[in-house]
């Protein structure tokens, strides 16, 4: 598929997602209080989108993922948070 064909097929969907992300960040920035590890990881993941090299999706996923390899002793009762709360 050519670049033009990719743009023709997927640009509007990507545009919509980008606007959704911008709206999410606007709402977060207008809200009172401090952010947590999720916002920090989210902002780091956004930086990966500006990379010129391939593998941006992998880098975004890694920015949100737990890099440790040792299993935890006991899972927490909370649901998944979507980002790793530890320090990278």
PyMOL Python script that loads the backbone (N, CA, C, O; Angstrom):
from pymol import cmd

cmd.read_pdbstr("""\
ATOM      1  N   UNK A   1       0.848  -1.174   0.000  1.00  0.00           N
ATOM      2  CA  UNK A   1       0.000   0.000   0.000  1.00  0.00           C
ATOM      3  C   UNK A   1       0.898   1.244   0.000  1.00  0.00           C
ATOM      4  O   UNK A   1       1.921   1.276   0.685  1.00  0.00           O
ATOM      5  N   UNK A   2       0.522   2.241  -0.751  1.00  0.00           N
ATOM      6  CA  UNK A   2       1.317   3.469  -0.790  1.00  0.00           C
ATOM      7  C   UNK A   2       0.987   4.348   0.414  1.00  0.00           C
ATOM      8  O   UNK A   2      -0.003   4.129   1.113  1.00  0.00           O
ATOM      9  N   UNK A   3       1.822   5.324   0.632  1.00  0.00           N
ATOM     10  CA  UNK A   3       1.574   6.265   1.728  1.00  0.00           C
ATOM     11  C   UNK A   3       0.263   7.004   1.482  1.00  0.00           C
ATOM     12  O   UNK A   3      -0.514   7.219   2.412  1.00  0.00           O
ATOM     13  N   UNK A   4       0.019   7.386   0.249  1.00  0.00           N
ATOM     14  CA  UNK A   4      -1.226   8.078  -0.083  1.00  0.00           C
ATOM     15  C   UNK A   4      -2.442   7.200   0.214  1.00  0.00           C
ATOM     16  O   UNK A   4      -3.442   7.680   0.748  1.00  0.00           O
ATOM     17  N   UNK A   5      -2.355   5.923  -0.130  1.00  0.00           N
ATOM     18  CA  UNK A   5      -3.458   5.004   0.159  1.00  0.00           C
ATOM     19  C   UNK A   5      -3.661   4.852   1.661  1.00  0.00           C
ATOM     20  O   UNK A   5      -4.796   4.798   2.133  1.00  0.00           O
ATOM     21  N   UNK A   6      -2.563   4.783   2.414  1.00  0.00           N
ATOM     22  CA  UNK A   6      -2.674   4.689   3.883  1.00  0.00           C
ATOM     23  C   UNK A   6      -3.368   5.929   4.440  1.00  0.00           C
ATOM     24  O   UNK A   6      -4.246   5.827   5.296  1.00  0.00           O
ATOM     25  N   UNK A   7      -2.970   7.087   3.951  1.00  0.00           N
ATOM     26  CA  UNK A   7      -3.611   8.330   4.402  1.00  0.00           C
ATOM     27  C   UNK A   7      -5.092   8.345   4.038  1.00  0.00           C
ATOM     28  O   UNK A   7      -5.937   8.724   4.850  1.00  0.00           O
ATOM     29  N   UNK A   8      -5.396   7.934   2.818  1.00  0.00           N
ATOM     30  CA  UNK A   8      -6.796   7.911   2.390  1.00  0.00           C
ATOM     31  C   UNK A   8      -7.642   6.997   3.273  1.00  0.00           C
ATOM     32  O   UNK A   8      -8.788   7.320   3.583  1.00  0.00           O
ATOM     33  N   UNK A   9      -7.090   5.876   3.672  1.00  0.00           N
ATOM     34  CA  UNK A   9      -7.848   4.906   4.469  1.00  0.00           C
ATOM     35  C   UNK A   9      -7.929   5.245   5.950  1.00  0.00           C
ATOM     36  O   UNK A   9      -8.975   5.059   6.572  1.00  0.00           O
ATOM     37  N   UNK A  10      -6.846   5.737   6.517  1.00  0.00           N
ATOM     38  CA  UNK A  10      -6.760   5.809   7.979  1.00  0.00           C
ATOM     39  C   UNK A  10      -6.658   7.203   8.580  1.00  0.00           C
ATOM     40  O   UNK A  10      -6.711   7.342   9.802  1.00  0.00           O
ATOM     41  N   UNK A  11      -6.516   8.230   7.766  1.00  0.00           N
ATOM     42  CA  UNK A  11      -6.298   9.562   8.326  1.00  0.00           C
ATOM     43  C   UNK A  11      -7.459  10.032   9.196  1.00  0.00           C
ATOM     44  O   UNK A  11      -7.232  10.519  10.304  1.00  0.00           O
ATOM     45  N   UNK A  12      -8.677   9.899   8.730  1.00  0.00           N
ATOM     46  CA  UNK A  12      -9.822  10.417   9.499  1.00  0.00           C
ATOM     47  C   UNK A  12      -9.966   9.705  10.844  1.00  0.00           C
ATOM     48  O   UNK A  12     -10.314  10.336  11.843  1.00  0.00           O
ATOM     49  N   UNK A  13      -9.705   8.420  10.877  1.00  0.00           N
ATOM     50  CA  UNK A  13      -9.765   7.682  12.141  1.00  0.00           C
ATOM     51  C   UNK A  13      -8.673   8.169  13.092  1.00  0.00           C
ATOM     52  O   UNK A  13      -8.932   8.381  14.277  1.00  0.00           O
ATOM     53  N   UNK A  14      -7.466   8.346  12.584  1.00  0.00           N
ATOM     54  CA  UNK A  14      -6.365   8.828  13.423  1.00  0.00           C
ATOM     55  C   UNK A  14      -6.633  10.258  13.891  1.00  0.00           C
ATOM     56  O   UNK A  14      -6.335  10.608  15.033  1.00  0.00           O
ATOM     57  N   UNK A  15      -7.190  11.071  13.017  1.00  0.00           N
ATOM     58  CA  UNK A  15      -7.530  12.455  13.372  1.00  0.00           C
ATOM     59  C   UNK A  15      -8.513  12.484  14.536  1.00  0.00           C
ATOM     60  O   UNK A  15      -8.354  13.266  15.473  1.00  0.00           O
ATOM     61  N   UNK A  16      -9.522  11.633  14.472  1.00  0.00           N
ATOM     62  CA  UNK A  16     -10.520  11.550  15.541  1.00  0.00           C
ATOM     63  C   UNK A  16      -9.879  11.161  16.869  1.00  0.00           C
ATOM     64  O   UNK A  16     -10.180  11.741  17.913  1.00  0.00           O
ATOM     65  N   UNK A  17      -9.001  10.179  16.814  1.00  0.00           N
ATOM     66  CA  UNK A  17      -8.318   9.730  18.040  1.00  0.00           C
ATOM     67  C   UNK A  17      -7.430  10.822  18.609  1.00  0.00           C
ATOM     68  O   UNK A  17      -7.347  10.988  19.826  1.00  0.00           O
ATOM     69  N   UNK A  18      -6.769  11.566  17.738  1.00  0.00           N
ATOM     70  CA  UNK A  18      -5.909  12.660  18.188  1.00  0.00           C
ATOM     71  C   UNK A  18      -6.726  13.755  18.876  1.00  0.00           C
ATOM     72  O   UNK A  18      -6.312  14.290  19.904  1.00  0.00           O
ATOM     73  N   UNK A  19      -7.878  14.082  18.310  1.00  0.00           N
ATOM     74  CA  UNK A  19      -8.759  15.070  18.933  1.00  0.00           C
ATOM     75  C   UNK A  19      -9.265  14.564  20.279  1.00  0.00           C
ATOM     76  O   UNK A  19      -9.357  15.337  21.232  1.00  0.00           O
ATOM     77  N   UNK A  20      -9.594  13.281  20.370  1.00  0.00           N
ATOM     78  CA  UNK A  20     -10.020  12.691  21.647  1.00  0.00           C
ATOM     79  C   UNK A  20      -8.917  12.818  22.699  1.00  0.00           C
ATOM     80  O   UNK A  20      -9.192  13.157  23.850  1.00  0.00           O
ATOM     81  N   UNK A  21      -7.677  12.547  22.308  1.00  0.00           N
ATOM     82  CA  UNK A  21      -6.558  12.677  23.242  1.00  0.00           C
ATOM     83  C   UNK A  21      -6.379  14.121  23.697  1.00  0.00           C
ATOM     84  O   UNK A  21      -6.152  14.381  24.879  1.00  0.00           O
ATOM     85  N   UNK A  22      -6.480  15.047  22.768  1.00  0.00           N
ATOM     86  CA  UNK A  22      -6.350  16.465  23.123  1.00  0.00           C
ATOM     87  C   UNK A  22      -7.454  16.880  24.093  1.00  0.00           C
ATOM     88  O   UNK A  22      -7.197  17.612  25.049  1.00  0.00           O
ATOM     89  N   UNK A  23      -8.675  16.418  23.853  1.00  0.00           N
ATOM     90  CA  UNK A  23      -9.789  16.746  24.746  1.00  0.00           C
ATOM     91  C   UNK A  23      -9.575  16.142  26.129  1.00  0.00           C
ATOM     92  O   UNK A  23      -9.854  16.788  27.139  1.00  0.00           O
ATOM     93  N   UNK A  24      -9.083  14.912  26.181  1.00  0.00           N
ATOM     94  CA  UNK A  24      -8.775  14.272  27.462  1.00  0.00           C
ATOM     95  C   UNK A  24      -7.757  15.098  28.236  1.00  0.00           C
ATOM     96  O   UNK A  24      -7.949  15.362  29.423  1.00  0.00           O
ATOM     97  N   UNK A  25      -6.685  15.506  27.583  1.00  0.00           N
ATOM     98  CA  UNK A  25      -5.650  16.290  28.260  1.00  0.00           C
ATOM     99  C   UNK A  25      -6.181  17.652  28.693  1.00  0.00           C
ATOM    100  O   UNK A  25      -5.813  18.144  29.760  1.00  0.00           O
ATOM    101  N   UNK A  26      -7.033  18.265  27.887  1.00  0.00           N
ATOM    102  CA  UNK A  26      -7.651  19.534  28.297  1.00  0.00           C
ATOM    103  C   UNK A  26      -8.462  19.358  29.577  1.00  0.00           C
ATOM    104  O   UNK A  26      -8.382  20.181  30.489  1.00  0.00           O
ATOM    105  N   UNK A  27      -9.247  18.275  29.639  1.00  0.00           N
ATOM    106  CA  UNK A  27     -10.061  18.021  30.838  1.00  0.00           C
ATOM    107  C   UNK A  27      -9.173  17.771  32.059  1.00  0.00           C
ATOM    108  O   UNK A  27      -9.443  18.279  33.147  1.00  0.00           O
ATOM    109  N   UNK A  28      -8.116  16.987  31.866  1.00  0.00           N
ATOM    110  CA  UNK A  28      -7.201  16.705  32.977  1.00  0.00           C
ATOM    111  C   UNK A  28      -6.540  17.995  33.454  1.00  0.00           C
ATOM    112  O   UNK A  28      -6.431  18.226  34.658  1.00  0.00           O
ATOM    113  N   UNK A  29      -6.102  18.830  32.525  1.00  0.00           N
ATOM    114  CA  UNK A  29      -5.427  20.080  32.894  1.00  0.00           C
ATOM    115  C   UNK A  29      -6.364  21.060  33.593  1.00  0.00           C
ATOM    116  O   UNK A  29      -5.923  21.841  34.436  1.00  0.00           O
ATOM    117  N   UNK A  30      -7.648  21.027  33.255  1.00  0.00           N
ATOM    118  CA  UNK A  30      -8.615  21.922  33.915  1.00  0.00           C
ATOM    119  C   UNK A  30      -9.012  21.431  35.308  1.00  0.00           C
ATOM    120  O   UNK A  30      -9.471  22.216  36.138  1.00  0.00           O
ATOM    121  N   UNK A  31      -8.838  20.166  35.555  1.00  0.00           N
ATOM    122  CA  UNK A  31      -9.255  19.591  36.843  1.00  0.00           C
ATOM    123  C   UNK A  31      -8.306  20.033  37.959  1.00  0.00           C
ATOM    124  O   UNK A  31      -7.132  20.317  37.719  1.00  0.00           O
ATOM    125  N   UNK A  32      -8.826  20.084  39.156  1.00  0.00           N
ATOM    126  CA  UNK A  32      -8.021  20.457  40.316  1.00  0.00           C
ATOM    127  C   UNK A  32      -7.273  19.248  40.846  1.00  0.00           C
ATOM    128  O   UNK A  32      -7.650  18.105  40.587  1.00  0.00           O
ATOM    129  N   UNK A  33      -6.219  19.509  41.583  1.00  0.00           N
ATOM    130  CA  UNK A  33      -5.452  18.440  42.211  1.00  0.00           C
ATOM    131  C   UNK A  33      -4.257  18.028  41.376  1.00  0.00           C
ATOM    132  O   UNK A  33      -4.008  18.559  40.294  1.00  0.00           O
ATOM    133  N   UNK A  34      -3.535  17.076  41.905  1.00  0.00           N
ATOM    134  CA  UNK A  34      -2.319  16.583  41.258  1.00  0.00           C
ATOM    135  C   UNK A  34      -2.616  15.339  40.429  1.00  0.00           C
ATOM    136  O   UNK A  34      -3.547  14.589  40.722  1.00  0.00           O
ATOM    137  N   UNK A  35      -1.822  15.137  39.403  1.00  0.00           N
ATOM    138  CA  UNK A  35      -1.890  13.903  38.633  1.00  0.00           C
ATOM    139  C   UNK A  35      -1.157  12.802  39.380  1.00  0.00           C
ATOM    140  O   UNK A  35      -0.542  13.050  40.417  1.00  0.00           O
ATOM    141  N   UNK A  36      -1.221  11.605  38.862  1.00  0.00           N
ATOM    142  CA  UNK A  36      -0.501  10.501  39.483  1.00  0.00           C
ATOM    143  C   UNK A  36       0.403   9.831  38.449  1.00  0.00           C
ATOM    144  O   UNK A  36       0.682  10.407  37.397  1.00  0.00           O
ATOM    145  N   UNK A  37       0.849   8.645  38.744  1.00  0.00           N
ATOM    146  CA  UNK A  37       1.777   7.928  37.872  1.00  0.00           C
ATOM    147  C   UNK A  37       1.189   7.681  36.484  1.00  0.00           C
ATOM    148  O   UNK A  37       1.930   7.589  35.505  1.00  0.00           O
ATOM    149  N   UNK A  38      -0.126   7.575  36.394  1.00  0.00           N
ATOM    150  CA  UNK A  38      -0.741   7.330  35.087  1.00  0.00           C
ATOM    151  C   UNK A  38      -0.563   8.519  34.154  1.00  0.00           C
ATOM    152  O   UNK A  38      -0.256   8.344  32.974  1.00  0.00           O
ATOM    153  N   UNK A  39      -0.752   9.723  34.672  1.00  0.00           N
ATOM    154  CA  UNK A  39      -0.587  10.913  33.842  1.00  0.00           C
ATOM    155  C   UNK A  39       0.871  11.075  33.420  1.00  0.00           C
ATOM    156  O   UNK A  39       1.159  11.441  32.281  1.00  0.00           O
ATOM    157  N   UNK A  40       1.768  10.806  34.330  1.00  0.00           N
ATOM    158  CA  UNK A  40       3.196  10.883  34.007  1.00  0.00           C
ATOM    159  C   UNK A  40       3.543   9.881  32.901  1.00  0.00           C
ATOM    160  O   UNK A  40       4.238  10.230  31.946  1.00  0.00           O
ATOM    161  N   UNK A  41       3.068   8.654  33.022  1.00  0.00           N
ATOM    162  CA  UNK A  41       3.336   7.634  32.010  1.00  0.00           C
ATOM    163  C   UNK A  41       2.666   7.993  30.686  1.00  0.00           C
ATOM    164  O   UNK A  41       3.237   7.762  29.620  1.00  0.00           O
ATOM    165  N   UNK A  42       1.474   8.549  30.747  1.00  0.00           N
ATOM    166  CA  UNK A  42       0.750   8.944  29.545  1.00  0.00           C
ATOM    167  C   UNK A  42       1.517  10.023  28.788  1.00  0.00           C
ATOM    168  O   UNK A  42       1.670   9.953  27.568  1.00  0.00           O
ATOM    169  N   UNK A  43       1.993  11.013  29.521  1.00  0.00           N
ATOM    170  CA  UNK A  43       2.760  12.093  28.877  1.00  0.00           C
ATOM    171  C   UNK A  43       4.072  11.562  28.287  1.00  0.00           C
ATOM    172  O   UNK A  43       4.503  12.020  27.228  1.00  0.00           O
ATOM    173  N   UNK A  44       4.694  10.620  28.952  1.00  0.00           N
ATOM    174  CA  UNK A  44       5.907  10.004  28.404  1.00  0.00           C
ATOM    175  C   UNK A  44       5.573   9.235  27.127  1.00  0.00           C
ATOM    176  O   UNK A  44       6.313   9.300  26.145  1.00  0.00           O
ATOM    177  N   UNK A  45       4.476   8.521  27.148  1.00  0.00           N
ATOM    178  CA  UNK A  45       4.060   7.774  25.965  1.00  0.00           C
ATOM    179  C   UNK A  45       3.776   8.713  24.790  1.00  0.00           C
ATOM    180  O   UNK A  45       4.087   8.385  23.645  1.00  0.00           O
ATOM    181  N   UNK A  46       3.194   9.870  25.068  1.00  0.00           N
ATOM    182  CA  UNK A  46       2.932  10.841  24.001  1.00  0.00           C
ATOM    183  C   UNK A  46       4.226  11.321  23.344  1.00  0.00           C
ATOM    184  O   UNK A  46       4.266  11.553  22.136  1.00  0.00           O
ATOM    185  N   UNK A  47       5.261  11.466  24.130  1.00  0.00           N
ATOM    186  CA  UNK A  47       6.552  11.897  23.576  1.00  0.00           C
ATOM    187  C   UNK A  47       7.073  10.897  22.552  1.00  0.00           C
ATOM    188  O   UNK A  47       7.757  11.273  21.600  1.00  0.00           O
ATOM    189  N   UNK A  48       6.753   9.645  22.747  1.00  0.00           N
ATOM    190  CA  UNK A  48       7.222   8.602  21.826  1.00  0.00           C
ATOM    191  C   UNK A  48       6.595   8.746  20.440  1.00  0.00           C
ATOM    192  O   UNK A  48       7.149   8.258  19.455  1.00  0.00           O
ATOM    193  N   UNK A  49       5.448   9.412  20.360  1.00  0.00           N
ATOM    194  CA  UNK A  49       4.791   9.583  19.068  1.00  0.00           C
ATOM    195  C   UNK A  49       5.573  10.505  18.135  1.00  0.00           C
ATOM    196  O   UNK A  49       5.399  10.446  16.918  1.00  0.00           O
ATOM    197  N   UNK A  50       6.420  11.343  18.690  1.00  0.00           N
ATOM    198  CA  UNK A  50       7.170  12.308  17.889  1.00  0.00           C
ATOM    199  C   UNK A  50       8.473  11.725  17.339  1.00  0.00           C
ATOM    200  O   UNK A  50       9.229  12.418  16.659  1.00  0.00           O
ATOM    201  N   UNK A  51       8.724  10.477  17.629  1.00  0.00           N
ATOM    202  CA  UNK A  51       9.940   9.821  17.138  1.00  0.00           C
ATOM    203  C   UNK A  51       9.871   9.658  15.625  1.00  0.00           C
ATOM    204  O   UNK A  51       8.800   9.423  15.066  1.00  0.00           O
ATOM    205  N   UNK A  52      10.996   9.781  14.979  1.00  0.00           N
ATOM    206  CA  UNK A  52      11.040   9.596  13.525  1.00  0.00           C
ATOM    207  C   UNK A  52      11.333   8.146  13.158  1.00  0.00           C
ATOM    208  O   UNK A  52      11.109   7.745  12.016  1.00  0.00           O
ATOM    209  N   UNK A  53      11.820   7.366  14.091  1.00  0.00           N
ATOM    210  CA  UNK A  53      12.129   5.963  13.833  1.00  0.00           C
ATOM    211  C   UNK A  53      10.858   5.121  13.927  1.00  0.00           C
ATOM    212  O   UNK A  53       9.883   5.525  14.561  1.00  0.00           O
ATOM    213  N   UNK A  54      10.876   3.949  13.294  1.00  0.00           N
ATOM    214  CA  UNK A  54       9.729   3.042  13.452  1.00  0.00           C
ATOM    215  C   UNK A  54       9.662   2.496  14.876  1.00  0.00           C
ATOM    216  O   UNK A  54      10.523   2.788  15.706  1.00  0.00           O
ATOM    217  N   UNK A  55       8.666   1.727  15.136  1.00  0.00           N
ATOM    218  CA  UNK A  55       8.470   1.085  16.449  1.00  0.00           C
ATOM    219  C   UNK A  55       7.871   2.044  17.481  1.00  0.00           C
ATOM    220  O   UNK A  55       8.067   1.857  18.681  1.00  0.00           O
ATOM    221  N   UNK A  56       7.151   3.059  17.030  1.00  0.00           N
ATOM    222  CA  UNK A  56       6.516   3.982  17.979  1.00  0.00           C
ATOM    223  C   UNK A  56       5.501   3.264  18.854  1.00  0.00           C
ATOM    224  O   UNK A  56       5.418   3.535  20.052  1.00  0.00           O
ATOM    225  N   UNK A  57       4.727   2.350  18.272  1.00  0.00           N
ATOM    226  CA  UNK A  57       3.724   1.624  19.060  1.00  0.00           C
ATOM    227  C   UNK A  57       4.392   0.835  20.177  1.00  0.00           C
ATOM    228  O   UNK A  57       3.892   0.806  21.301  1.00  0.00           O
ATOM    229  N   UNK A  58       5.508   0.200  19.879  1.00  0.00           N
ATOM    230  CA  UNK A  58       6.250  -0.553  20.891  1.00  0.00           C
ATOM    231  C   UNK A  58       6.728   0.379  22.000  1.00  0.00           C
ATOM    232  O   UNK A  58       6.610   0.045  23.179  1.00  0.00           O
ATOM    233  N   UNK A  59       7.261   1.533  21.640  1.00  0.00           N
ATOM    234  CA  UNK A  59       7.778   2.465  22.639  1.00  0.00           C
ATOM    235  C   UNK A  59       6.655   3.045  23.507  1.00  0.00           C
ATOM    236  O   UNK A  59       6.847   3.262  24.703  1.00  0.00           O
ATOM    237  N   UNK A  60       5.498   3.293  22.913  1.00  0.00           N
ATOM    238  CA  UNK A  60       4.345   3.758  23.690  1.00  0.00           C
ATOM    239  C   UNK A  60       3.934   2.682  24.690  1.00  0.00           C
ATOM    240  O   UNK A  60       3.695   2.976  25.861  1.00  0.00           O
ATOM    241  N   UNK A  61       3.852   1.449  24.231  1.00  0.00           N
ATOM    242  CA  UNK A  61       3.485   0.343  25.114  1.00  0.00           C
ATOM    243  C   UNK A  61       4.498   0.187  26.243  1.00  0.00           C
ATOM    244  O   UNK A  61       4.115  -0.023  27.394  1.00  0.00           O
ATOM    245  N   UNK A  62       5.774   0.288  25.925  1.00  0.00           N
ATOM    246  CA  UNK A  62       6.807   0.175  26.959  1.00  0.00           C
ATOM    247  C   UNK A  62       6.728   1.318  27.970  1.00  0.00           C
ATOM    248  O   UNK A  62       7.001   1.113  29.152  1.00  0.00           O
ATOM    249  N   UNK A  63       6.361   2.510  27.523  1.00  0.00           N
ATOM    250  CA  UNK A  63       6.237   3.657  28.439  1.00  0.00           C
ATOM    251  C   UNK A  63       5.116   3.433  29.458  1.00  0.00           C
ATOM    252  O   UNK A  63       5.130   4.018  30.541  1.00  0.00           O
ATOM    253  N   UNK A  64       4.155   2.588  29.108  1.00  0.00           N
ATOM    254  CA  UNK A  64       3.021   2.326  29.999  1.00  0.00           C
ATOM    255  C   UNK A  64       3.136   0.998  30.752  1.00  0.00           C
ATOM    256  O   UNK A  64       2.288   0.682  31.586  1.00  0.00           O
ATOM    257  N   UNK A  65       4.176   0.228  30.461  1.00  0.00           N
ATOM    258  CA  UNK A  65       4.268  -1.136  30.979  1.00  0.00           C
ATOM    259  C   UNK A  65       5.254  -1.287  32.131  1.00  0.00           C
ATOM    260  O   UNK A  65       6.171  -0.484  32.302  1.00  0.00           O
ATOM    261  N   UNK A  66       5.042  -2.321  32.900  1.00  0.00           N
ATOM    262  CA  UNK A  66       5.937  -2.700  33.992  1.00  0.00           C
ATOM    263  C   UNK A  66       7.177  -3.365  33.384  1.00  0.00           C
ATOM    264  O   UNK A  66       7.059  -4.411  32.746  1.00  0.00           O
ATOM    265  N   UNK A  67       8.365  -2.772  33.574  1.00  0.00           N
ATOM    266  CA  UNK A  67       9.568  -3.331  32.971  1.00  0.00           C
ATOM    267  C   UNK A  67      10.213  -4.454  33.789  1.00  0.00           C
ATOM    268  O   UNK A  67      11.186  -5.062  33.342  1.00  0.00           O
ATOM    269  N   UNK A  68       9.683  -4.731  34.971  1.00  0.00           N
ATOM    270  CA  UNK A  68      10.299  -5.740  35.819  1.00  0.00           C
ATOM    271  C   UNK A  68      10.009  -7.140  35.298  1.00  0.00           C
ATOM    272  O   UNK A  68       9.029  -7.364  34.587  1.00  0.00           O
ATOM    273  N   UNK A  69      10.867  -8.066  35.657  1.00  0.00           N
ATOM    274  CA  UNK A  69      10.686  -9.452  35.223  1.00  0.00           C
ATOM    275  C   UNK A  69      10.390 -10.391  36.383  1.00  0.00           C
ATOM    276  O   UNK A  69       9.967 -11.526  36.164  1.00  0.00           O
ATOM    277  N   UNK A  70      10.606  -9.939  37.602  1.00  0.00           N
ATOM    278  CA  UNK A  70      10.353 -10.772  38.775  1.00  0.00           C
ATOM    279  C   UNK A  70       8.855 -10.767  39.103  1.00  0.00           C
ATOM    280  O   UNK A  70       8.261  -9.695  39.219  1.00  0.00           O
ATOM    281  N   UNK A  71       8.242 -11.930  39.252  1.00  0.00           N
ATOM    282  CA  UNK A  71       6.817 -11.983  39.588  1.00  0.00           C
ATOM    283  C   UNK A  71       6.551 -11.362  40.966  1.00  0.00           C
ATOM    284  O   UNK A  71       7.380 -11.446  41.872  1.00  0.00           O
ATOM    285  N   UNK A  72       5.386 -10.745  41.099  1.00  0.00           N
ATOM    286  CA  UNK A  72       5.015 -10.193  42.393  1.00  0.00           C
ATOM    287  C   UNK A  72       4.494 -11.319  43.277  1.00  0.00           C
ATOM    288  O   UNK A  72       3.983 -12.326  42.787  1.00  0.00           O
ATOM    289  N   UNK A  73       4.631 -11.132  44.582  1.00  0.00           N
ATOM    290  CA  UNK A  73       4.223 -12.173  45.526  1.00  0.00           C
ATOM    291  C   UNK A  73       2.707 -12.353  45.557  1.00  0.00           C
ATOM    292  O   UNK A  73       2.204 -13.471  45.672  1.00  0.00           O
ATOM    293  N   UNK A  74       1.989 -11.233  45.453  1.00  0.00           N
ATOM    294  CA  UNK A  74       0.535 -11.290  45.557  1.00  0.00           C
ATOM    295  C   UNK A  74      -0.067 -10.161  44.736  1.00  0.00           C
ATOM    296  O   UNK A  74       0.375  -9.016  44.833  1.00  0.00           O
ATOM    297  N   UNK A  75      -1.058 -10.473  43.941  1.00  0.00           N
ATOM    298  CA  UNK A  75      -1.731  -9.455  43.142  1.00  0.00           C
ATOM    299  C   UNK A  75      -2.584  -8.578  44.045  1.00  0.00           C
ATOM    300  O   UNK A  75      -3.107  -9.042  45.058  1.00  0.00           O
ATOM    301  N   UNK A  76      -2.725  -7.313  43.679  1.00  0.00           N
ATOM    302  CA  UNK A  76      -3.570  -6.407  44.449  1.00  0.00           C
ATOM    303  C   UNK A  76      -5.027  -6.630  44.061  1.00  0.00           C
ATOM    304  O   UNK A  76      -5.309  -7.110  42.964  1.00  0.00           O
ATOM    305  N   UNK A  77      -5.943  -6.288  44.943  1.00  0.00           N
ATOM    306  CA  UNK A  77      -7.361  -6.484  44.630  1.00  0.00           C
ATOM    307  C   UNK A  77      -7.907  -5.439  43.666  1.00  0.00           C
ATOM    308  O   UNK A  77      -9.027  -5.578  43.174  1.00  0.00           O
ATOM    309  N   UNK A  78      -7.128  -4.392  43.390  1.00  0.00           N
ATOM    310  CA  UNK A  78      -7.589  -3.346  42.491  1.00  0.00           C
ATOM    311  C   UNK A  78      -7.530  -3.823  41.042  1.00  0.00           C
ATOM    312  O   UNK A  78      -6.778  -4.735  40.699  1.00  0.00           O
ATOM    313  N   UNK A  79      -8.332  -3.191  40.214  1.00  0.00           N
ATOM    314  CA  UNK A  79      -8.307  -3.485  38.776  1.00  0.00           C
ATOM    315  C   UNK A  79      -7.034  -2.909  38.162  1.00  0.00           C
ATOM    316  O   UNK A  79      -6.347  -2.099  38.783  1.00  0.00           O
ATOM    317  N   UNK A  80      -6.737  -3.325  36.971  1.00  0.00           N
ATOM    318  CA  UNK A  80      -5.571  -2.817  36.260  1.00  0.00           C
ATOM    319  C   UNK A  80      -5.687  -1.308  36.097  1.00  0.00           C
ATOM    320  O   UNK A  80      -6.781  -0.780  35.894  1.00  0.00           O
ATOM    321  N   UNK A  81      -4.563  -0.621  36.188  1.00  0.00           N
ATOM    322  CA  UNK A  81      -4.575   0.838  36.090  1.00  0.00           C
ATOM    323  C   UNK A  81      -4.155   1.330  34.712  1.00  0.00           C
ATOM    324  O   UNK A  81      -4.370   2.501  34.396  1.00  0.00           O
ATOM    325  N   UNK A  82      -3.572   0.487  33.893  1.00  0.00           N
ATOM    326  CA  UNK A  82      -3.176   0.889  32.559  1.00  0.00           C
ATOM    327  C   UNK A  82      -1.793   1.497  32.457  1.00  0.00           C
ATOM    328  O   UNK A  82      -1.327   1.803  31.360  1.00  0.00           O
ATOM    329  N   UNK A  83      -1.133   1.673  33.593  1.00  0.00           N
ATOM    330  CA  UNK A  83       0.226   2.210  33.612  1.00  0.00           C
ATOM    331  C   UNK A  83       0.937   1.641  34.833  1.00  0.00           C
ATOM    332  O   UNK A  83       0.301   1.262  35.816  1.00  0.00           O
ATOM    333  N   UNK A  84       2.237   1.587  34.758  1.00  0.00           N
ATOM    334  CA  UNK A  84       3.026   1.043  35.850  1.00  0.00           C
ATOM    335  C   UNK A  84       3.311   2.142  36.874  1.00  0.00           C
ATOM    336  O   UNK A  84       3.803   3.205  36.494  1.00  0.00           O
ATOM    337  N   UNK A  85       3.020   1.923  38.162  1.00  0.00           N
ATOM    338  CA  UNK A  85       3.222   2.955  39.170  1.00  0.00           C
ATOM    339  C   UNK A  85       4.665   3.085  39.661  1.00  0.00           C
ATOM    340  O   UNK A  85       4.977   4.011  40.410  1.00  0.00           O
ATOM    341  N   UNK A  86       5.543   2.177  39.253  1.00  0.00           N
ATOM    342  CA  UNK A  86       6.931   2.227  39.715  1.00  0.00           C
ATOM    343  C   UNK A  86       7.752   3.283  39.000  1.00  0.00           C
ATOM    344  O   UNK A  86       7.249   4.032  38.163  1.00  0.00           O
ATOM    345  N   UNK A  87       9.015   3.323  39.349  1.00  0.00           N
ATOM    346  CA  UNK A  87       9.941   4.272  38.748  1.00  0.00           C
ATOM    347  C   UNK A  87      10.798   3.563  37.722  1.00  0.00           C
ATOM    348  O   UNK A  87      11.353   2.499  37.997  1.00  0.00           O
ATOM    349  N   UNK A  88      10.908   4.144  36.548  1.00  0.00           N
ATOM    350  CA  UNK A  88      11.747   3.564  35.491  1.00  0.00           C
ATOM    351  C   UNK A  88      13.132   4.140  35.552  1.00  0.00           C
ATOM    352  O   UNK A  88      13.987   3.778  34.744  1.00  0.00           O
TER     353      UNK A  88
END
""", "prot")
cmd.dss("prot")
cmd.show_as("cartoon", "prot")
cmd.util.cbc("prot")
cmd.orient("prot")
